[in-house]
Amino acid sequence: MNIILVSNRFAKARSITLNGTHLLLAALLALGLLVAAAFAAQYAIVRFHPDALSADMRGWLTSVQAEGQQKQQSYMREGMDTMAARLGQMQAQLLRLDALGARLAKLGGIKPQEFNFDHAPAQGGPYMPAMQQDVSLENMDQQLTELSMLLNDRNDKLMALETLLMQVRIDNKLLSAVSPVMAGWHSSNFGWRIDPFTGKNAMHEGVDFMVAEGAPIVASASGVVVYADYHVQYGNMIEIDHGNDIVTRYAHASSLLAKVGQVVRRGQVIAKVGNTGRATGNHLHFEVRYKGVAQNPARLLQNPAS
């Protein structure tokens, strides 16, 4: 197809040749414009005259909107389920912290009515609304994550504080103790050492006093004898229960003078130094245990009572 252009602006007539490709592109452009015009008209009808839509079109639009709302609700439910699980974990953490706080208050001598963990702390003040009050699910999830990390951190710190307070309480209860022997020197202290029989590193859960055979062994504090017999490791041994889960142990004695069930006073002779059981010579092996766990006897003997 040839198109001849004639104009006063041109000195000569000009011709444009259109082949099949040009015609195809022109047809596609016209079709695109037609489709765009149809969509624009359809949008105008939906926007300004929804009653003019056909029943099929309204049904299709309704189904598309319903599907979109369903997806949005599904996303919201998943987000809420995740937040509910986080909140459940945080509630469990708070219950644990409440119990731990109650124990700490008791250890610290705080009266329950002065620091009650069963009631929320009193709050108040003028209302000062924030500029941005809407909170998204992503923002809420981030805040819950940060709060959970803070709860774990506070729990670890409170547990460490409980350990310290418990140790102080034990030390205070053991201030009235005296040395279990009147003389002698430490041949082995509390802690890790080279075992004299195996030559390997091992934990020594007491203090050894190097004393002559037959020297008297006295009760370091008042209590009730709960064990007085031979032990394959400790030899002739006596255990005294002092209450509050505190027990002292006297081992390797040559003879036992106190009996099970007997009430003994602080400084009372309960046995004689010997070399029985797993021992390399005459000495007294002395232990202090709290709830079955060995403690360093040096703390008990730092300030012996007269």
RODO-2510 file (C-alpha; in nm, 4 decimals, decimal comma):
residues 306
     n   res          X          Y          Z
     1     m     0,0000     0,0000     0,0000
     2     n     0,1365     0,3430    -0,1050
     3     i     0,0260     0,6704     0,0555
     4     i     0,1109     0,9941    -0,1340
     5     l     0,1430     1,3126     0,0758
     6     v     0,0938     1,6489    -0,1038
     7     s     0,1423     1,9782     0,0840
     8     n     0,2473     2,3396     0,0206
     9     r     0,5237     2,2863     0,2795
    10     f     0,6915     2,0222     0,0674
    11     a     0,8614     2,1058    -0,2620
    12     k     0,7786     1,7615    -0,3891
    13     a     0,5036     1,5110    -0,3201
    14     r     0,6114     1,2386    -0,0753
    15     s     0,4964     0,8803    -0,0645
    16     i     0,4872     0,6298     0,2288
    17     t     0,4870     0,2598     0,1575
    18     l     0,3065     0,0372     0,4142
    19     n     0,3838    -0,3318     0,4084
    20     g     0,2177    -0,6194     0,5956
    21     t     0,4174    -0,5652     0,9151
    22     h     0,3107    -0,2027     0,9390
    23     l    -0,0522    -0,2969     0,8926
    24     l    -0,0260    -0,5681     1,1634
    25     l     0,1271    -0,3259     1,4133
    26     a    -0,1426    -0,0699     1,3387
    27     a    -0,4118    -0,3326     1,3942
    28     l    -0,2568    -0,4396     1,7269
    29     l    -0,2326    -0,0775     1,8393
    30     a    -0,5962    -0,0202     1,7523
    31     l    -0,6953    -0,3379     1,9376
    32     g    -0,4970    -0,2288     2,2469
    33     l    -0,6614     0,1092     2,2472
    34     l    -1,0009    -0,0583     2,2150
    35     v    -0,9309    -0,2912     2,5100
    36     a    -0,8023    -0,0013     2,7226
    37     a    -1,1129     0,1975     2,6386
    38     a    -1,3303    -0,0984     2,7340
    39     f    -1,1550    -0,1401     3,0696
    40     a    -1,1794     0,2321     3,1369
    41     a    -1,5499     0,2255     3,0590
    42     q    -1,5959    -0,0839     3,2763
    43     y    -1,4125     0,0816     3,5666
    44     a    -1,6236     0,3945     3,5300
    45     i    -1,9379     0,1840     3,5425
    46     v    -1,8185    -0,0101     3,8470
    47     r    -1,7050     0,3079     4,0170
    48     f    -1,9921     0,5415     3,9449
    49     h    -2,2824     0,3242     3,8229
    50     p    -2,2558    -0,0254     3,9802
    51     d    -2,6266    -0,0902     3,9139
    52     a    -2,5623    -0,0877     3,5393
    53     l    -2,3461    -0,4038     3,5585
    54     s    -2,4822    -0,7333     3,4380
    55     a    -2,5638    -1,0086     3,6848
    56     d    -2,2687    -1,2198     3,5648
    57     m    -2,0271    -0,9323     3,6035
    58     r    -2,1533    -0,8517     3,9506
    59     g    -2,1211    -1,2175     4,0480
    60     w    -1,7636    -1,2305     3,9186
    61     l    -1,6659    -0,9146     4,1048
    62     t    -1,8296    -1,0435     4,4231
    63     s    -1,6394    -1,3720     4,4018
    64     v    -1,3099    -1,1863     4,3469
    65     q    -1,3766    -0,9650     4,6504
    66     a    -1,4790    -1,2638     4,8620
    67     e    -1,1621    -1,4506     4,7665
    68     g    -0,9514    -1,1492     4,8584
    69     q    -1,1267    -1,1115     5,1937
    70     q    -1,0847    -1,4832     5,2632
    71     k    -0,7102    -1,4644     5,1975
    72     q    -0,6828    -1,1593     5,4205
    73     q    -0,8771    -1,3298     5,6998
    74     s    -0,6595    -1,6417     5,6646
    75     y    -0,3475    -1,4263     5,6971
    76     m    -0,4955    -1,2544     6,0021
    77     r    -0,5832    -1,5884     6,1647
    78     e    -0,2307    -1,7215     6,1095
    79     g    -0,0867    -1,4049     6,2587
    80     m    -0,3228    -1,4234     6,5572
    81     d    -0,2421    -1,7932     6,6141
    82     t     0,1297    -1,7116     6,6185
    83     m     0,0734    -1,4250     6,8599
    84     a    -0,1452    -1,6458     7,0823
    85     a     0,1327    -1,9052     7,1023
    86     r     0,3838    -1,6327     7,1914
    87     l     0,1494    -1,4972     7,4581
    88     g     0,1068    -1,8470     7,6053
    89     q     0,4835    -1,8848     7,6347
    90     m     0,5141    -1,5422     7,7948
    91     q     0,2374    -1,6228     8,0444
    92     a     0,4278    -1,9365     8,1479
    93     q     0,7449    -1,7291     8,1839
    94     l     0,5609    -1,4746     8,3973
    95     l     0,4246    -1,7472     8,6257
    96     r     0,7787    -1,8789     8,6709
    97     l     0,9062    -1,5293     8,7430
    98     d     0,6247    -1,4747     8,9962
    99     a     0,7210    -1,7922     9,1808
   100     l     1,0894    -1,6994     9,1679
   101     g     1,0133    -1,3460     9,2874
   102     a     0,8110    -1,4825     9,5794
   103     r     1,1052    -1,7034     9,6823
   104     l     1,3443    -1,4097     9,6556
   105     a     1,1139    -1,1918     9,8661
   106     k     1,1036    -1,4646    10,1307
   107     l     1,4822    -1,5073    10,1256
   108     g     1,5289    -1,1307    10,1518
   109     g     1,2937    -1,1035    10,4485
   110     i     1,0367    -0,8911    10,2621
   111     k     0,6845    -0,9104    10,4023
   112     p     0,4264    -1,0560    10,1588
   113     q     0,1928    -0,7590    10,1961
   114     e     0,4753    -0,5197    10,1006
   115     f     0,5628    -0,6961     9,7747
   116     n     0,2729    -0,9127     9,6573
   117     f     0,3338    -1,0929     9,3281
   118     d    -0,0310    -1,2015     9,3021
   119     h    -0,1514    -0,8475     9,2247
   120     a    -0,0568    -0,6184     8,9395
   121     p     0,1369    -0,3060     9,0436
   122     a    -0,0692     0,0121     9,0778
   123     q    -0,0444     0,2531     8,7847
   124     g    -0,1882     0,5923     8,6900
   125     g    -0,1244     0,9345     8,5419
   126     p    -0,2690     1,1740     8,2823
   127     y    -0,3715     1,0425     7,9399
   128     m    -0,1248     1,1482     7,6705
   129     p    -0,2228     0,9791     7,3408
   130     a     0,0496     0,8942     7,0944
   131     m     0,0542     1,0410     6,7459
   132     q     0,0536     0,6942     6,5876
   133     q    -0,1859     0,4505     6,7556
   134     d    -0,2294     0,1859     6,4860
   135     v    -0,0117    -0,1228     6,5437
   136     s     0,0555    -0,3718     6,2646
   137     l     0,0930    -0,7456     6,3084
   138     e     0,4614    -0,7214     6,2149
   139     n     0,5210    -0,4515     6,4755
   140     m     0,3313    -0,6465     6,7401
   141     d     0,5280    -0,9645     6,6622
   142     q     0,8553    -0,7728     6,6939
   143     q     0,7515    -0,6289     7,0300
   144     l     0,6500    -0,9735     7,1572
   145     t     0,9870    -1,1155     7,0506
   146     e     1,1753    -0,8387     7,2315
   147     l     0,9599    -0,8822     7,5427
   148     s     1,0208    -1,2587     7,5441
   149     m     1,3974    -1,1991     7,5272
   150     l     1,3729    -0,9547     7,8187
   151     l     1,1766    -1,2085     8,0251
   152     n     1,4428    -1,4749     7,9646
   153     d     1,7158    -1,2286     8,0622
   154     r     1,5366    -1,1271     8,3827
   155     n     1,4758    -1,4921     8,4707
   156     d     1,8481    -1,5729     8,4403
   157     k     1,9441    -1,2737     8,6540
   158     l     1,6852    -1,3539     8,9208
   159     m     1,8066    -1,7146     8,9326
   160     a     2,1622    -1,5900     8,9916
   161     l     2,0332    -1,3558     9,2633
   162     e     1,8467    -1,6431     9,4288
   163     t     2,1690    -1,8473     9,4369
   164     l     2,3549    -1,5614     9,6027
   165     l     2,0802    -1,5010     9,8600
   166     m     2,0631    -1,8722     9,9361
   167     q     2,4388    -1,8821     9,9918
   168     v     2,4192    -1,5815    10,2257
   169     r     2,1387    -1,7511    10,4155
   170     i     2,3451    -2,0684    10,4536
   171     d     2,6446    -1,8717    10,5755
   172     n     2,4301    -1,6891    10,8327
   173     k     2,2906    -2,0159    10,9641
   174     l     2,6358    -2,1676    11,0043
   175     l     2,7971    -1,8806    11,1965
   176     s     2,7685    -2,0669    11,5286
   177     a     2,9961    -2,3542    11,4173
   178     v     3,3302    -2,4490    11,5727
   179     s     3,6242    -2,6437    11,4346
   180     p     3,5699    -3,0234    11,4606
   181     v     3,9228    -3,0715    11,6035
   182     m     4,1119    -2,8673    11,8592
   183     a     4,4462    -2,8866    11,6729
   184     g     4,5896    -3,0005    11,3425
   185     w     4,6478    -2,8511    11,0003
   186     h     4,4782    -2,8881    10,6600
   187     s     4,6376    -3,1621    10,4521
   188     s     4,3830    -3,1244    10,1710
   189     n     4,1318    -2,8474    10,1026
   190     f     3,7910    -2,8399     9,9368
   191     g     3,7911    -2,8554     9,5552
   192     w     3,9643    -3,0342     9,2705
   193     r     4,2869    -3,2215     9,3505
   194     i     4,5005    -3,5171     9,2398
   195     d     4,3491    -3,8270     9,3992
   196     p     4,6108    -3,9980     9,6239
   197     f     4,5012    -4,3469     9,5145
   198     t     4,4413    -4,3090     9,1400
   199     g     4,6673    -4,0134     9,0564
   200     k     4,3840    -3,8594     8,8526
   201     n     4,2075    -3,5276     8,8916
   202     a     3,9065    -3,5669     9,1247
   203     m     3,6724    -3,3549     9,3359
   204     h     3,7440    -3,3407     9,7100
   205     e     3,4154    -3,2533     9,8805
   206     g     3,5544    -3,1721    10,2242
   207     v     3,8567    -3,0617    10,4259
   208     d     4,1179    -3,3002    10,5703
   209     f     4,2678    -3,2229    10,9133
   210     m     4,6027    -3,3865    10,9850
   211     v     4,5618    -3,4978    11,3489
   212     a     4,7169    -3,7701    11,5626
   213     e     4,5295    -4,0968    11,6108
   214     g     4,2833    -4,0892    11,8999
   215     a     4,2441    -3,7094    11,9050
   216     p     3,8878    -3,6079    11,9924
   217     i     3,6432    -3,5071    11,7180
   218     v     3,3698    -3,2640    11,8279
   219     a     3,0387    -3,1637    11,6739
   220     s     3,0839    -2,8376    11,4853
   221     a     2,7237    -2,7360    11,5672
   222     s     2,4301    -2,8712    11,7639
   223     g     2,2066    -3,1255    11,5988
   224     v     2,0853    -3,4863    11,5784
   225     v     2,3063    -3,7804    11,4784
   226     v     2,1507    -3,9423    11,1689
   227     y     2,4357    -4,1798    11,0764
   228     a     2,6971    -4,3554    11,2927
   229     d     2,8445    -4,6611    11,1230
   230     y     3,1159    -4,7930    10,8935
   231     h     3,1208    -4,6750    10,5298
   232     v     3,3330    -4,8399    10,2597
   233     q     3,4662    -4,5026    10,1421
   234     y     3,4525    -4,2908    10,4603
   235     g     3,5357    -4,5635    10,7136
   236     n     3,3852    -4,5015    11,0579
   237     m     3,1646    -4,1997    10,9936
   238     i     2,9144    -3,9800    11,1771
   239     e     2,6592    -3,7480    11,0159
   240     i     2,4804    -3,4780    11,2136
   241     d     2,1618    -3,3102    11,0898
   242     h     2,1504    -2,9446    11,1990
   243     g     1,8120    -2,8640    11,0451
   244     n     1,7376    -2,6437    10,7446
   245     d     1,8787    -2,9202    10,5159
   246     i     2,2311    -2,8745    10,6604
   247     v     2,4356    -3,1852    10,7447
   248     t     2,7968    -3,2179    10,8636
   249     r     3,0003    -3,5336    10,8061
   250     y     3,2985    -3,6662    11,0108
   251     a     3,4906    -3,9542    10,8491
   252     h     3,7826    -4,2017    10,8934
   253     a     3,7382    -4,2129    11,2737
   254     s     3,9032    -4,4866    11,4779
   255     s     3,5981    -4,5112    11,7062
   256     l     3,2475    -4,3634    11,7231
   257     l     3,1151    -4,2257    12,0521
   258     a     2,7752    -4,0874    11,9418
   259     k     2,4783    -4,2997    11,8338
   260     v     2,2006    -4,2527    11,5787
   261     g     1,9186    -4,0430    11,7216
   262     q     2,1360    -3,8825    11,9857
   263     v     2,1110    -3,5043    12,0291
   264     v     2,4594    -3,3528    12,0466
   265     r     2,5691    -3,0027    12,1426
   266     r     2,8226    -2,7843    11,9693
   267     g     3,1729    -2,8816    12,0877
   268     q     3,0629    -3,2201    12,2240
   269     v     3,3052    -3,5103    12,1557
   270     i     3,1439    -3,7538    11,9113
   271     a     3,4369    -3,9680    11,7817
   272     k     3,8139    -4,0260    11,7780
   273     v     4,0520    -3,9559    11,4875
   274     g     4,1640    -4,2653    11,2960
   275     n     4,2659    -4,4193    10,9636
   276     t     3,9643    -4,6221    10,8493
   277     g     3,8091    -4,6464    10,5044
   278     r     3,9716    -4,4900    10,1999
   279     a     4,2547    -4,3032    10,3749
   280     t     4,6337    -4,2890    10,3554
   281     g     4,6883    -4,2074    10,7247
   282     n     4,5388    -4,0694    11,0451
   283     h     4,3242    -3,7632    10,9722
   284     l     3,9693    -3,6253    10,9923
   285     h     3,7741    -3,5751    10,6709
   286     f     3,5105    -3,3051    10,7428
   287     e     3,2221    -3,2186    10,5067
   288     v     2,9343    -2,9713    10,5063
   289     r     2,6313    -3,0474    10,2868
   290     y     2,3268    -2,8389    10,2029
   291     k     2,0365    -3,0306    10,0467
   292     g     2,2815    -3,3104     9,9711
   293     v     2,5276    -3,0862     9,7860
   294     a     2,8785    -3,0449     9,9265
   295     q     2,9708    -2,6913    10,0385
   296     n     3,3114    -2,5473    10,1185
   297     p     3,3644    -2,5987    10,4971
   298     a     3,6044    -2,3031    10,5030
   299     r     3,3072    -2,0625    10,5070
   300     l     3,1659    -2,2366    10,8119
   301     l     3,4958    -2,2130    10,9973
   302     q     3,5893    -1,8536    10,9076
   303     n     3,4276    -1,7082    11,2203
   304     p     3,4131    -1,9969    11,4705
   305     a     3,2158    -1,9333    11,7853
   306     s     3,3906    -1,9701    12,1173
***
